[in-house]
Amino acid sequence: MDEQELGRKIDALERKIEAVYVSAEKTRKYFLTIIIISVVAFVLPLIGLLFAIPSFLSTYSNIGGLLQ
């Protein structure tokens, strides 16, 4: 194997490594986005329930007092 062929192979490997790095970064950003969206989709309804449940309970307790 001569020096030129070895240089070409090293260049080809560098290009492939760069392509793998770009692909890994895109995948990392995709997973991060999915995690953030999942957390938001789970936490926002919980926060809403913190306000909705007391409102529902007070409504039901008022109706129960009216029926007696």
PDB file of N, H, CA, C and O in Angstrom:
ATOM      1  N   MET A   1       0.856  -1.161   0.000  1.00  0.00           N
ATOM      2  CA  MET A   1       0.000   0.000   0.000  1.00  0.00           C
ATOM      3  C   MET A   1       0.913   1.239   0.000  1.00  0.00           C
ATOM      4  O   MET A   1       1.747   1.400   0.892  1.00  0.00           O
ATOM      5  N   ASP A   2       0.751   2.093  -0.990  1.00  0.00           N
ATOM      6  H   ASP A   2       0.074   1.962  -1.714  1.00  0.00           H
ATOM      7  CA  ASP A   2       1.611   3.277  -1.052  1.00  0.00           C
ATOM      8  C   ASP A   2       0.982   4.435  -0.273  1.00  0.00           C
ATOM      9  O   ASP A   2      -0.147   4.343   0.209  1.00  0.00           O
ATOM     10  N   GLU A   3       1.737   5.516  -0.166  1.00  0.00           N
ATOM     11  H   GLU A   3       2.654   5.592  -0.557  1.00  0.00           H
ATOM     12  CA  GLU A   3       1.320   6.659   0.640  1.00  0.00           C
ATOM     13  C   GLU A   3       0.064   7.344   0.106  1.00  0.00           C
ATOM     14  O   GLU A   3      -0.785   7.784   0.881  1.00  0.00           O
ATOM     15  N   GLN A   4      -0.049   7.434  -1.208  1.00  0.00           N
ATOM     16  H   GLN A   4       0.642   7.077  -1.837  1.00  0.00           H
ATOM     17  CA  GLN A   4      -1.218   8.094  -1.804  1.00  0.00           C
ATOM     18  C   GLN A   4      -2.498   7.318  -1.520  1.00  0.00           C
ATOM     19  O   GLN A   4      -3.524   7.906  -1.179  1.00  0.00           O
ATOM     20  N   GLU A   5      -2.435   6.014  -1.658  1.00  0.00           N
ATOM     21  H   GLU A   5      -1.602   5.536  -1.935  1.00  0.00           H
ATOM     22  CA  GLU A   5      -3.607   5.184  -1.396  1.00  0.00           C
ATOM     23  C   GLU A   5      -4.003   5.276   0.076  1.00  0.00           C
ATOM     24  O   GLU A   5      -5.188   5.350   0.402  1.00  0.00           O
ATOM     25  N   LEU A   6      -3.015   5.270   0.955  1.00  0.00           N
ATOM     26  H   LEU A   6      -2.053   5.210   0.690  1.00  0.00           H
ATOM     27  CA  LEU A   6      -3.276   5.399   2.382  1.00  0.00           C
ATOM     28  C   LEU A   6      -3.909   6.766   2.684  1.00  0.00           C
ATOM     29  O   LEU A   6      -4.827   6.854   3.501  1.00  0.00           O
ATOM     30  N   GLY A   7      -3.439   7.799   2.050  1.00  0.00           N
ATOM     31  H   GLY A   7      -2.693   7.728   1.387  1.00  0.00           H
ATOM     32  CA  GLY A   7      -4.004   9.138   2.229  1.00  0.00           C
ATOM     33  C   GLY A   7      -5.453   9.203   1.764  1.00  0.00           C
ATOM     34  O   GLY A   7      -6.296   9.811   2.423  1.00  0.00           O
ATOM     35  N   ARG A   8      -5.739   8.568   0.615  1.00  0.00           N
ATOM     36  H   ARG A   8      -5.054   8.074   0.080  1.00  0.00           H
ATOM     37  CA  ARG A   8      -7.120   8.539   0.118  1.00  0.00           C
ATOM     38  C   ARG A   8      -8.044   7.801   1.080  1.00  0.00           C
ATOM     39  O   ARG A   8      -9.172   8.230   1.321  1.00  0.00           O
ATOM     40  N   LYS A   9      -7.559   6.690   1.626  1.00  0.00           N
ATOM     41  H   LYS A   9      -6.643   6.341   1.430  1.00  0.00           H
ATOM     42  CA  LYS A   9      -8.375   5.930   2.573  1.00  0.00           C
ATOM     43  C   LYS A   9      -8.625   6.729   3.852  1.00  0.00           C
ATOM     44  O   LYS A   9      -9.726   6.691   4.402  1.00  0.00           O
ATOM     45  N   ILE A  10      -7.628   7.438   4.319  1.00  0.00           N
ATOM     46  H   ILE A  10      -6.733   7.468   3.873  1.00  0.00           H
ATOM     47  CA  ILE A  10      -7.796   8.264   5.511  1.00  0.00           C
ATOM     48  C   ILE A  10      -8.801   9.376   5.238  1.00  0.00           C
ATOM     49  O   ILE A  10      -9.649   9.660   6.084  1.00  0.00           O
ATOM     50  N   ASP A  11      -8.719  10.009   4.070  1.00  0.00           N
ATOM     51  H   ASP A  11      -8.031   9.779   3.383  1.00  0.00           H
ATOM     52  CA  ASP A  11      -9.680  11.051   3.707  1.00  0.00           C
ATOM     53  C   ASP A  11     -11.106  10.492   3.639  1.00  0.00           C
ATOM     54  O   ASP A  11     -12.056  11.121   4.104  1.00  0.00           O
ATOM     55  N   ALA A  12     -11.234   9.300   3.051  1.00  0.00           N
ATOM     56  H   ALA A  12     -10.462   8.789   2.673  1.00  0.00           H
ATOM     57  CA  ALA A  12     -12.555   8.678   2.964  1.00  0.00           C
ATOM     58  C   ALA A  12     -13.092   8.379   4.363  1.00  0.00           C
ATOM     59  O   ALA A  12     -14.275   8.586   4.632  1.00  0.00           O
ATOM     60  N   LEU A  13     -12.233   7.898   5.245  1.00  0.00           N
ATOM     61  H   LEU A  13     -11.272   7.729   5.027  1.00  0.00           H
ATOM     62  CA  LEU A  13     -12.656   7.619   6.618  1.00  0.00           C
ATOM     63  C   LEU A  13     -13.063   8.906   7.345  1.00  0.00           C
ATOM     64  O   LEU A  13     -14.034   8.912   8.102  1.00  0.00           O
ATOM     65  N   GLU A  14     -12.335   9.973   7.119  1.00  0.00           N
ATOM     66  H   GLU A  14     -11.546   9.968   6.504  1.00  0.00           H
ATOM     67  CA  GLU A  14     -12.679  11.254   7.750  1.00  0.00           C
ATOM     68  C   GLU A  14     -14.047  11.741   7.283  1.00  0.00           C
ATOM     69  O   GLU A  14     -14.832  12.243   8.087  1.00  0.00           O
ATOM     70  N   ARG A  15     -14.337  11.599   5.993  1.00  0.00           N
ATOM     71  H   ARG A  15     -13.699  11.191   5.340  1.00  0.00           H
ATOM     72  CA  ARG A  15     -15.652  11.999   5.477  1.00  0.00           C
ATOM     73  C   ARG A  15     -16.756  11.156   6.101  1.00  0.00           C
ATOM     74  O   ARG A  15     -17.811  11.671   6.469  1.00  0.00           O
ATOM     75  N   LYS A  16     -16.499   9.849   6.215  1.00  0.00           N
ATOM     76  H   LYS A  16     -15.642   9.431   5.916  1.00  0.00           H
ATOM     77  CA  LYS A  16     -17.512   8.973   6.814  1.00  0.00           C
ATOM     78  C   LYS A  16     -17.724   9.303   8.286  1.00  0.00           C
ATOM     79  O   LYS A  16     -18.859   9.296   8.764  1.00  0.00           O
ATOM     80  N   ILE A  17     -16.653   9.589   9.004  1.00  0.00           N
ATOM     81  H   ILE A  17     -15.731   9.594   8.616  1.00  0.00           H
ATOM     82  CA  ILE A  17     -16.775   9.946  10.414  1.00  0.00           C
ATOM     83  C   ILE A  17     -17.561  11.244  10.559  1.00  0.00           C
ATOM     84  O   ILE A  17     -18.399  11.364  11.453  1.00  0.00           O
ATOM     85  N   GLU A  18     -17.300  12.204   9.699  1.00  0.00           N
ATOM     86  H   GLU A  18     -16.619  12.107   8.973  1.00  0.00           H
ATOM     87  CA  GLU A  18     -18.036  13.468   9.729  1.00  0.00           C
ATOM     88  C   GLU A  18     -19.525  13.237   9.457  1.00  0.00           C
ATOM     89  O   GLU A  18     -20.378  13.846  10.103  1.00  0.00           O
ATOM     90  N   ALA A  19     -19.833  12.364   8.509  1.00  0.00           N
ATOM     91  H   ALA A  19     -19.141  11.869   7.984  1.00  0.00           H
ATOM     92  CA  ALA A  19     -21.231  12.054   8.204  1.00  0.00           C
ATOM     93  C   ALA A  19     -21.907  11.380   9.397  1.00  0.00           C
ATOM     94  O   ALA A  19     -23.062  11.681   9.698  1.00  0.00           O
ATOM     95  N   VAL A  20     -21.220  10.491  10.067  1.00  0.00           N
ATOM     96  H   VAL A  20     -20.281  10.246   9.823  1.00  0.00           H
ATOM     97  CA  VAL A  20     -21.773   9.825  11.242  1.00  0.00           C
ATOM     98  C   VAL A  20     -22.005  10.845  12.354  1.00  0.00           C
ATOM     99  O   VAL A  20     -23.021  10.785  13.046  1.00  0.00           O
ATOM    100  N   TYR A  21     -21.076  11.777  12.530  1.00  0.00           N
ATOM    101  H   TYR A  21     -20.251  11.826  11.968  1.00  0.00           H
ATOM    102  CA  TYR A  21     -21.219  12.812  13.558  1.00  0.00           C
ATOM    103  C   TYR A  21     -22.446  13.678  13.272  1.00  0.00           C
ATOM    104  O   TYR A  21     -23.226  13.960  14.181  1.00  0.00           O
ATOM    105  N   VAL A  22     -22.623  14.096  12.031  1.00  0.00           N
ATOM    106  H   VAL A  22     -21.990  13.867  11.292  1.00  0.00           H
ATOM    107  CA  VAL A  22     -23.777  14.928  11.659  1.00  0.00           C
ATOM    108  C   VAL A  22     -25.069  14.154  11.914  1.00  0.00           C
ATOM    109  O   VAL A  22     -26.030  14.709  12.447  1.00  0.00           O
ATOM    110  N   SER A  23     -25.097  12.905  11.543  1.00  0.00           N
ATOM    111  H   SER A  23     -24.317  12.454  11.109  1.00  0.00           H
ATOM    112  CA  SER A  23     -26.280  12.079  11.753  1.00  0.00           C
ATOM    113  C   SER A  23     -26.567  11.903  13.242  1.00  0.00           C
ATOM    114  O   SER A  23     -27.722  11.972  13.662  1.00  0.00           O
ATOM    115  N   ALA A  24     -25.534  11.680  14.036  1.00  0.00           N
ATOM    116  H   ALA A  24     -24.596  11.624  13.695  1.00  0.00           H
ATOM    117  CA  ALA A  24     -25.718  11.514  15.480  1.00  0.00           C
ATOM    118  C   ALA A  24     -26.240  12.802  16.108  1.00  0.00           C
ATOM    119  O   ALA A  24     -27.086  12.744  17.001  1.00  0.00           O
ATOM    120  N   GLU A  25     -25.767  13.941  15.673  1.00  0.00           N
ATOM    121  H   GLU A  25     -25.081  13.988  14.948  1.00  0.00           H
ATOM    122  CA  GLU A  25     -26.247  15.216  16.202  1.00  0.00           C
ATOM    123  C   GLU A  25     -27.715  15.452  15.840  1.00  0.00           C
ATOM    124  O   GLU A  25     -28.485  15.936  16.669  1.00  0.00           O
ATOM    125  N   LYS A  26     -28.102  15.118  14.623  1.00  0.00           N
ATOM    126  H   LYS A  26     -27.476  14.724  13.950  1.00  0.00           H
ATOM    127  CA  LYS A  26     -29.503  15.252  14.227  1.00  0.00           C
ATOM    128  C   LYS A  26     -30.384  14.342  15.085  1.00  0.00           C
ATOM    129  O   LYS A  26     -31.461  14.751  15.518  1.00  0.00           O
ATOM    130  N   THR A  27     -29.934  13.121  15.329  1.00  0.00           N
ATOM    131  H   THR A  27     -29.059  12.789  14.977  1.00  0.00           H
ATOM    132  CA  THR A  27     -30.685  12.178  16.146  1.00  0.00           C
ATOM    133  C   THR A  27     -30.789  12.681  17.579  1.00  0.00           C
ATOM    134  O   THR A  27     -31.848  12.573  18.197  1.00  0.00           O
ATOM    135  N   ARG A  28     -29.697  13.231  18.115  1.00  0.00           N
ATOM    136  H   ARG A  28     -28.837  13.318  17.613  1.00  0.00           H
ATOM    137  CA  ARG A  28     -29.700  13.764  19.474  1.00  0.00           C
ATOM    138  C   ARG A  28     -30.700  14.912  19.602  1.00  0.00           C
ATOM    139  O   ARG A  28     -31.455  14.972  20.572  1.00  0.00           O
ATOM    140  N   LYS A  29     -30.708  15.812  18.637  1.00  0.00           N
ATOM    141  H   LYS A  29     -30.094  15.764  17.849  1.00  0.00           H
ATOM    142  CA  LYS A  29     -31.646  16.936  18.665  1.00  0.00           C
ATOM    143  C   LYS A  29     -33.085  16.448  18.536  1.00  0.00           C
ATOM    144  O   LYS A  29     -33.984  16.988  19.180  1.00  0.00           O
ATOM    145  N   TYR A  30     -33.307  15.433  17.711  1.00  0.00           N
ATOM    146  H   TYR A  30     -32.576  14.994  17.188  1.00  0.00           H
ATOM    147  CA  TYR A  30     -34.650  14.868  17.547  1.00  0.00           C
ATOM    148  C   TYR A  30     -35.143  14.285  18.865  1.00  0.00           C
ATOM    149  O   TYR A  30     -36.268  14.559  19.284  1.00  0.00           O
ATOM    150  N   PHE A  31     -34.303  13.477  19.527  1.00  0.00           N
ATOM    151  H   PHE A  31     -33.389  13.254  19.187  1.00  0.00           H
ATOM    152  CA  PHE A  31     -34.702  12.881  20.790  1.00  0.00           C
ATOM    153  C   PHE A  31     -34.929  13.945  21.856  1.00  0.00           C
ATOM    154  O   PHE A  31     -35.867  13.828  22.645  1.00  0.00           O
ATOM    155  N   LEU A  32     -34.104  14.967  21.897  1.00  0.00           N
ATOM    156  H   LEU A  32     -33.343  15.061  21.257  1.00  0.00           H
ATOM    157  CA  LEU A  32     -34.280  16.048  22.857  1.00  0.00           C
ATOM    158  C   LEU A  32     -35.612  16.754  22.636  1.00  0.00           C
ATOM    159  O   LEU A  32     -36.322  17.070  23.591  1.00  0.00           O
ATOM    160  N   THR A  33     -35.947  16.999  21.374  1.00  0.00           N
ATOM    161  H   THR A  33     -35.371  16.743  20.598  1.00  0.00           H
ATOM    162  CA  THR A  33     -37.226  17.632  21.051  1.00  0.00           C
ATOM    163  C   THR A  33     -38.390  16.754  21.488  1.00  0.00           C
ATOM    164  O   THR A  33     -39.351  17.251  22.074  1.00  0.00           O
ATOM    165  N   ILE A  34     -38.319  15.473  21.216  1.00  0.00           N
ATOM    166  H   ILE A  34     -37.538  15.069  20.739  1.00  0.00           H
ATOM    167  CA  ILE A  34     -39.388  14.548  21.602  1.00  0.00           C
ATOM    168  C   ILE A  34     -39.537  14.498  23.123  1.00  0.00           C
ATOM    169  O   ILE A  34     -40.657  14.462  23.634  1.00  0.00           O
ATOM    170  N   ILE A  35     -38.422  14.497  23.847  1.00  0.00           N
ATOM    171  H   ILE A  35     -37.512  14.527  23.433  1.00  0.00           H
ATOM    172  CA  ILE A  35     -38.478  14.461  25.312  1.00  0.00           C
ATOM    173  C   ILE A  35     -39.128  15.729  25.843  1.00  0.00           C
ATOM    174  O   ILE A  35     -39.972  15.666  26.737  1.00  0.00           O
ATOM    175  N   ILE A  36     -38.743  16.879  25.300  1.00  0.00           N
ATOM    176  H   ILE A  36     -38.058  16.930  24.574  1.00  0.00           H
ATOM    177  CA  ILE A  36     -39.312  18.146  25.759  1.00  0.00           C
ATOM    178  C   ILE A  36     -40.814  18.184  25.480  1.00  0.00           C
ATOM    179  O   ILE A  36     -41.594  18.580  26.345  1.00  0.00           O
ATOM    180  N   ILE A  37     -41.217  17.778  24.289  1.00  0.00           N
ATOM    181  H   ILE A  37     -40.583  17.456  23.586  1.00  0.00           H
ATOM    182  CA  ILE A  37     -42.643  17.766  23.948  1.00  0.00           C
ATOM    183  C   ILE A  37     -43.403  16.806  24.860  1.00  0.00           C
ATOM    184  O   ILE A  37     -44.507  17.123  25.302  1.00  0.00           O
ATOM    185  N   SER A  38     -42.831  15.647  25.144  1.00  0.00           N
ATOM    186  H   SER A  38     -41.934  15.390  24.784  1.00  0.00           H
ATOM    187  CA  SER A  38     -43.497  14.675  26.020  1.00  0.00           C
ATOM    188  C   SER A  38     -43.660  15.222  27.431  1.00  0.00           C
ATOM    189  O   SER A  38     -44.715  15.058  28.044  1.00  0.00           O
ATOM    190  N   VAL A  39     -42.633  15.864  27.944  1.00  0.00           N
ATOM    191  H   VAL A  39     -41.776  15.997  27.446  1.00  0.00           H
ATOM    192  CA  VAL A  39     -42.713  16.424  29.295  1.00  0.00           C
ATOM    193  C   VAL A  39     -43.768  17.526  29.346  1.00  0.00           C
ATOM    194  O   VAL A  39     -44.568  17.581  30.280  1.00  0.00           O
ATOM    195  N   VAL A  40     -43.770  18.398  28.345  1.00  0.00           N
ATOM    196  H   VAL A  40     -43.120  18.353  27.586  1.00  0.00           H
ATOM    197  CA  VAL A  40     -44.757  19.471  28.314  1.00  0.00           C
ATOM    198  C   VAL A  40     -46.169  18.908  28.206  1.00  0.00           C
ATOM    199  O   VAL A  40     -47.086  19.387  28.873  1.00  0.00           O
ATOM    200  N   ALA A  41     -46.341  17.901  27.374  1.00  0.00           N
ATOM    201  H   ALA A  41     -45.596  17.512  26.832  1.00  0.00           H
ATOM    202  CA  ALA A  41     -47.665  17.303  27.191  1.00  0.00           C
ATOM    203  C   ALA A  41     -48.132  16.582  28.454  1.00  0.00           C
ATOM    204  O   ALA A  41     -49.335  16.393  28.637  1.00  0.00           O
ATOM    205  N   PHE A  42     -47.226  16.183  29.313  1.00  0.00           N
ATOM    206  H   PHE A  42     -46.249  16.337  29.164  1.00  0.00           H
ATOM    207  CA  PHE A  42     -47.592  15.501  30.548  1.00  0.00           C
ATOM    208  C   PHE A  42     -47.765  16.490  31.700  1.00  0.00           C
ATOM    209  O   PHE A  42     -48.675  16.332  32.513  1.00  0.00           O
ATOM    210  N   VAL A  43     -46.909  17.500  31.780  1.00  0.00           N
ATOM    211  H   VAL A  43     -46.170  17.629  31.119  1.00  0.00           H
ATOM    212  CA  VAL A  43     -46.913  18.423  32.913  1.00  0.00           C
ATOM    213  C   VAL A  43     -48.040  19.452  32.808  1.00  0.00           C
ATOM    214  O   VAL A  43     -48.679  19.756  33.815  1.00  0.00           O
ATOM    215  N   LEU A  44     -48.294  19.986  31.635  1.00  0.00           N
ATOM    216  H   LEU A  44     -47.775  19.739  30.817  1.00  0.00           H
ATOM    217  CA  LEU A  44     -49.345  21.002  31.501  1.00  0.00           C
ATOM    218  C   LEU A  44     -50.720  20.506  31.933  1.00  0.00           C
ATOM    219  O   LEU A  44     -51.421  21.236  32.634  1.00  0.00           O
ATOM    220  N   PRO A  45     -51.139  19.305  31.554  1.00  0.00           N
ATOM    221  CA  PRO A  45     -52.422  18.813  32.070  1.00  0.00           C
ATOM    222  C   PRO A  45     -52.421  18.645  33.594  1.00  0.00           C
ATOM    223  O   PRO A  45     -53.440  18.874  34.245  1.00  0.00           O
ATOM    224  N   LEU A  46     -51.282  18.246  34.160  1.00  0.00           N
ATOM    225  H   LEU A  46     -50.453  18.061  33.631  1.00  0.00           H
ATOM    226  CA  LEU A  46     -51.218  18.125  35.619  1.00  0.00           C
ATOM    227  C   LEU A  46     -51.405  19.483  36.289  1.00  0.00           C
ATOM    228  O   LEU A  46     -52.109  19.587  37.293  1.00  0.00           O
ATOM    229  N   ILE A  47     -50.792  20.501  35.753  1.00  0.00           N
ATOM    230  H   ILE A  47     -50.219  20.416  34.938  1.00  0.00           H
ATOM    231  CA  ILE A  47     -50.954  21.848  36.298  1.00  0.00           C
ATOM    232  C   ILE A  47     -52.408  22.291  36.151  1.00  0.00           C
ATOM    233  O   ILE A  47     -52.967  22.896  37.065  1.00  0.00           O
ATOM    234  N   GLY A  48     -53.013  21.998  35.025  1.00  0.00           N
ATOM    235  H   GLY A  48     -52.559  21.506  34.282  1.00  0.00           H
ATOM    236  CA  GLY A  48     -54.420  22.318  34.834  1.00  0.00           C
ATOM    237  C   GLY A  48     -55.311  21.606  35.840  1.00  0.00           C
ATOM    238  O   GLY A  48     -56.280  22.182  36.335  1.00  0.00           O
ATOM    239  N   LEU A  49     -54.988  20.361  36.140  1.00  0.00           N
ATOM    240  H   LEU A  49     -54.201  19.893  35.738  1.00  0.00           H
ATOM    241  CA  LEU A  49     -55.777  19.613  37.121  1.00  0.00           C
ATOM    242  C   LEU A  49     -55.660  20.205  38.520  1.00  0.00           C
ATOM    243  O   LEU A  49     -56.602  20.130  39.309  1.00  0.00           O
ATOM    244  N   LEU A  50     -54.501  20.795  38.831  1.00  0.00           N
ATOM    245  H   LEU A  50     -53.736  20.856  38.190  1.00  0.00           H
ATOM    246  CA  LEU A  50     -54.340  21.423  40.135  1.00  0.00           C
ATOM    247  C   LEU A  50     -55.364  22.546  40.340  1.00  0.00           C
ATOM    248  O   LEU A  50     -55.785  22.809  41.467  1.00  0.00           O
ATOM    249  N   PHE A  51     -55.754  23.196  39.263  1.00  0.00           N
ATOM    250  H   PHE A  51     -55.412  22.982  38.348  1.00  0.00           H
ATOM    251  CA  PHE A  51     -56.750  24.255  39.357  1.00  0.00           C
ATOM    252  C   PHE A  51     -58.170  23.728  39.136  1.00  0.00           C
ATOM    253  O   PHE A  51     -59.120  24.257  39.714  1.00  0.00           O
ATOM    254  N   ALA A  52     -58.320  22.719  38.326  1.00  0.00           N
ATOM    255  H   ALA A  52     -57.549  22.290  37.857  1.00  0.00           H
ATOM    256  CA  ALA A  52     -59.656  22.226  37.976  1.00  0.00           C
ATOM    257  C   ALA A  52     -60.269  21.388  39.093  1.00  0.00           C
ATOM    258  O   ALA A  52     -61.462  21.518  39.368  1.00  0.00           O
ATOM    259  N   ILE A  53     -59.494  20.546  39.734  1.00  0.00           N
ATOM    260  H   ILE A  53     -58.525  20.441  39.511  1.00  0.00           H
ATOM    261  CA  ILE A  53     -60.044  19.649  40.759  1.00  0.00           C
ATOM    262  C   ILE A  53     -60.664  20.430  41.915  1.00  0.00           C
ATOM    263  O   ILE A  53     -61.789  20.114  42.303  1.00  0.00           O
ATOM    264  N   PRO A  54     -59.995  21.433  42.487  1.00  0.00           N
ATOM    265  CA  PRO A  54     -60.666  22.192  43.564  1.00  0.00           C
ATOM    266  C   PRO A  54     -61.948  22.873  43.096  1.00  0.00           C
ATOM    267  O   PRO A  54     -62.919  22.960  43.848  1.00  0.00           O
ATOM    268  N   SER A  55     -61.952  23.354  41.855  1.00  0.00           N
ATOM    269  H   SER A  55     -61.163  23.282  41.245  1.00  0.00           H
ATOM    270  CA  SER A  55     -63.156  23.980  41.322  1.00  0.00           C
ATOM    271  C   SER A  55     -64.289  22.970  41.220  1.00  0.00           C
ATOM    272  O   SER A  55     -65.420  23.275  41.600  1.00  0.00           O
ATOM    273  N   PHE A  56     -64.009  21.786  40.720  1.00  0.00           N
ATOM    274  H   PHE A  56     -63.091  21.539  40.412  1.00  0.00           H
ATOM    275  CA  PHE A  56     -65.032  20.742  40.623  1.00  0.00           C
ATOM    276  C   PHE A  56     -65.516  20.318  42.007  1.00  0.00           C
ATOM    277  O   PHE A  56     -66.714  20.127  42.215  1.00  0.00           O
ATOM    278  N   LEU A  57     -64.598  20.173  42.944  1.00  0.00           N
ATOM    279  H   LEU A  57     -63.624  20.328  42.775  1.00  0.00           H
ATOM    280  CA  LEU A  57     -64.993  19.759  44.290  1.00  0.00           C
ATOM    281  C   LEU A  57     -65.873  20.801  44.953  1.00  0.00           C
ATOM    282  O   LEU A  57     -66.843  20.455  45.627  1.00  0.00           O
ATOM    283  N   SER A  58     -65.550  22.062  44.772  1.00  0.00           N
ATOM    284  H   SER A  58     -64.762  22.344  44.224  1.00  0.00           H
ATOM    285  CA  SER A  58     -66.390  23.102  45.382  1.00  0.00           C
ATOM    286  C   SER A  58     -67.769  23.131  44.721  1.00  0.00           C
ATOM    287  O   SER A  58     -68.770  23.371  45.396  1.00  0.00           O
ATOM    288  N   THR A  59     -67.833  22.891  43.424  1.00  0.00           N
ATOM    289  H   THR A  59     -67.021  22.696  42.875  1.00  0.00           H
ATOM    290  CA  THR A  59     -69.120  22.848  42.732  1.00  0.00           C
ATOM    291  C   THR A  59     -69.963  21.695  43.247  1.00  0.00           C
ATOM    292  O   THR A  59     -71.152  21.870  43.511  1.00  0.00           O
ATOM    293  N   TYR A  60     -69.370  20.528  43.392  1.00  0.00           N
ATOM    294  H   TYR A  60     -68.403  20.386  43.178  1.00  0.00           H
ATOM    295  CA  TYR A  60     -70.118  19.372  43.879  1.00  0.00           C
ATOM    296  C   TYR A  60     -70.529  19.528  45.337  1.00  0.00           C
ATOM    297  O   TYR A  60     -71.608  19.082  45.727  1.00  0.00           O
ATOM    298  N   SER A  61     -69.684  20.152  46.143  1.00  0.00           N
ATOM    299  H   SER A  61     -68.807  20.514  45.826  1.00  0.00           H
ATOM    300  CA  SER A  61     -70.057  20.324  47.541  1.00  0.00           C
ATOM    301  C   SER A  61     -71.205  21.348  47.658  1.00  0.00           C
ATOM    302  O   SER A  61     -72.054  21.214  48.539  1.00  0.00           O
ATOM    303  N   ASN A  62     -71.239  22.357  46.790  1.00  0.00           N
ATOM    304  H   ASN A  62     -70.549  22.466  46.074  1.00  0.00           H
ATOM    305  CA  ASN A  62     -72.336  23.309  46.798  1.00  0.00           C
ATOM    306  C   ASN A  62     -73.638  22.657  46.352  1.00  0.00           C
ATOM    307  O   ASN A  62     -74.690  22.951  46.919  1.00  0.00           O
ATOM    308  N   ILE A  63     -73.598  21.802  45.378  1.00  0.00           N
ATOM    309  H   ILE A  63     -72.743  21.563  44.918  1.00  0.00           H
ATOM    310  CA  ILE A  63     -74.790  21.097  44.902  1.00  0.00           C
ATOM    311  C   ILE A  63     -75.279  20.166  45.991  1.00  0.00           C
ATOM    312  O   ILE A  63     -76.486  20.063  46.209  1.00  0.00           O
ATOM    313  N   GLY A  64     -74.374  19.481  46.686  1.00  0.00           N
ATOM    314  H   GLY A  64     -73.393  19.565  46.509  1.00  0.00           H
ATOM    315  CA  GLY A  64     -74.765  18.582  47.762  1.00  0.00           C
ATOM    316  C   GLY A  64     -75.454  19.333  48.883  1.00  0.00           C
ATOM    317  O   GLY A  64     -76.388  18.806  49.487  1.00  0.00           O
ATOM    318  N   GLY A  65     -75.023  20.546  49.177  1.00  0.00           N
ATOM    319  H   GLY A  65     -74.265  20.975  48.686  1.00  0.00           H
ATOM    320  CA  GLY A  65     -75.653  21.351  50.220  1.00  0.00           C
ATOM    321  C   GLY A  65     -77.038  21.805  49.809  1.00  0.00           C
ATOM    322  O   GLY A  65     -77.918  21.945  50.658  1.00  0.00           O
ATOM    323  N   LEU A  66     -77.248  22.036  48.533  1.00  0.00           N
ATOM    324  H   LEU A  66     -76.533  21.923  47.843  1.00  0.00           H
ATOM    325  CA  LEU A  66     -78.557  22.464  48.060  1.00  0.00           C
ATOM    326  C   LEU A  66     -79.581  21.346  48.068  1.00  0.00           C
ATOM    327  O   LEU A  66     -80.776  21.598  48.229  1.00  0.00           O
ATOM    328  N   LEU A  67     -79.131  20.123  47.897  1.00  0.00           N
ATOM    329  H   LEU A  67     -78.161  19.918  47.766  1.00  0.00           H
ATOM    330  CA  LEU A  67     -80.045  18.985  47.824  1.00  0.00           C
ATOM    331  C   LEU A  67     -80.523  18.552  49.198  1.00  0.00           C
ATOM    332  O   LEU A  67     -81.544  17.869  49.281  1.00  0.00           O
ATOM    333  N   GLN A  68     -79.858  18.902  50.255  1.00  0.00           N
ATOM    334  H   GLN A  68     -79.029  19.456  50.188  1.00  0.00           H
ATOM    335  CA  GLN A  68     -80.229  18.417  51.589  1.00  0.00           C
ATOM    336  C   GLN A  68     -81.309  19.222  52.199  1.00  0.00           C
ATOM    337  O   GLN A  68     -81.731  18.938  53.321  1.00  0.00           O
TER     338      GLN A  68
END
